[in-house]
Amino acid sequence: MDRREFAAGAAGVLGSAALGLPGQALAQGAPQEGKDYRALDKRAPVDAPAGKVEVIEFFWYSCPHCNAFEPRLVGWSQRMPKDVVLKRVPVHFRDDFVPQQRLFYTLEAMGKLGDLHGKVFNAIHRENKPTNTEPLILEFAQQNGLDPKQFQQVYGSFAVESKAGRARQLQKQYEVEGVPALGVAGRWYTDATMAGSMEKMLQVVDYLIAEARKTK
């Protein structure tokens, strides 16, 4: 979904490029800068250890494209090389995205992200439970066995707010135009619209990872 769709509230509309249906194809040979991906004018900071290539997924739990991309990304992450680090960053295109940003970082802080990240997508897109406000998020947490008092404390903590602020900064530095989107090594950005599909977006990322290795 791009910014115009968010602004228009068209969350239920799926584009062919995002779904990996026929659309723009990758150029013959190597992906092309300015078409399949773009280089950042100014490098974004990375958190990956020395010698590692950081890949960032920018996403929004309520985005149907991100829900469709999730199994593809999981499959890719299970095959990614050992020198690649995958980081997820929830976006903030509107103020009502904040509760889900806090949800993500609360689950991460509580060590429950691996167990419940996919369940958030399922609750929203399969069970028709929005899970996009604090009361609904607390209900989700309780239904999934989390202590409500502890969850609320972490959810409202300065640490979680700081991480959400950092996510908003990274989103700005990568100039994220829509989600799902991927950033590589603090240097490059691509999304399904640019690459032509979700699968091709991951192919572009594989190419950019190789490029990043050349200049470590």
Residue pairs with C-beta under 8 A, 6 or more apart in sequence:
1 10
1 11
1 15
1 18
1 60
1 63
1 64
1 65
1 178
1 179
2 177
2 178
2 193
3 93
3 177
3 178
5 11
5 13
5 178
6 93
6 94
7 93
11 62
11 63
11 64
12 64
14 64
14 65
14 68
15 65
15 192
15 193
16 22
16 23
17 23
17 24
17 192
17 193
17 195
17 196
17 197
18 65
18 68
18 69
18 180
18 192
18 193
18 197
18 198
19 65
19 68
19 197
19 198
20 72
20 192
20 197
20 198
20 199
20 200
21 197
23 196
23 197
24 193
24 195
24 196
25 196
25 200
26 36
26 195
26 196
26 200
26 203
26 204
27 35
27 36
30 207
31 37
31 195
31 203
31 204
31 207
31 208
33 39
35 194
36 190
36 194
36 195
36 196
36 200
36 204
37 188
37 189
37 190
37 194
37 195
37 204
37 208
38 188
38 189
38 190
38 194
39 187
39 188
40 173
40 174
40 175
40 186
40 187
40 188
40 189
42 173
43 186
43 187
44 170
44 173
44 174
44 183
44 186
44 187
45 170
45 173
45 186
46 54
46 185
46 186
47 54
47 87
48 54
48 85
48 87
49 85
51 83
51 216
52 83
52 84
52 85
53 83
53 84
53 85
53 184
53 185
53 209
53 212
53 213
54 84
54 85
54 87
54 183
54 184
54 185
54 186
55 80
55 84
55 85
55 86
55 87
55 182
55 183
55 184
55 185
55 205
55 209
56 86
56 87
56 88
56 89
56 170
56 174
56 182
56 183
56 184
57 73
57 86
57 87
57 88
57 89
57 180
57 181
57 182
58 89
58 90
58 91
58 171
58 174
58 176
58 179
58 180
58 181
58 182
58 183
59 66
59 69
59 88
59 89
59 90
59 91
59 179
59 180
60 66
60 90
60 91
60 93
60 97
60 100
60 179
61 90
61 100
61 103
61 104
61 120
61 121
61 124
61 131
61 132
62 100
62 124
62 130
62 132
63 179
63 180
64 125
65 178
65 179
65 180
65 192
66 121
66 179
66 180
67 121
67 124
67 125
68 198
69 180
69 192
69 198
70 118
70 121
72 198
72 199
72 202
73 86
73 180
73 202
74 118
76 202
77 86
80 86
81 209
83 213
84 209
88 104
88 117
89 167
89 170
89 171
90 97
90 100
90 101
90 104
90 105
90 164
90 167
91 97
91 101
91 167
91 171
91 176
91 179
92 98
92 101
92 164
92 167
92 168
92 171
96 132
98 164
99 132
99 133
99 134
99 137
100 120
100 131
100 132
100 137
101 164
101 167
102 137
102 155
102 160
102 161
102 164
103 120
103 131
103 137
103 140
103 155
104 113
104 117
105 159
105 160
105 163
105 164
105 167
106 151
106 154
106 155
106 160
107 113
107 116
107 117
107 120
108 163
109 154
109 157
109 159
109 160
110 146
110 150
110 151
110 154
112 144
112 146
115 144
116 144
119 144
120 131
120 140
123 129
123 131
123 140
124 130
124 131
124 132
129 136
129 140
130 136
131 137
131 140
134 155
137 155
138 148
138 151
138 152
138 155
141 148
141 151
142 148
142 151
154 160
170 183
174 181
174 183
174 189
175 189
176 183
176 189
176 191
177 191
177 193
178 191
178 193
179 191
180 191
180 192
180 198
180 201
181 189
181 190
181 191
181 192
182 189
182 190
182 191
182 201
182 202
182 204
182 205
183 189
184 190
184 205
184 208
184 209
184 212
185 208
185 209
185 212
187 208
187 212
188 208
188 211
190 201
190 204
190 205
190 208
191 201
192 198
192 200
192 201
194 201
194 204
195 201
195 203
195 204
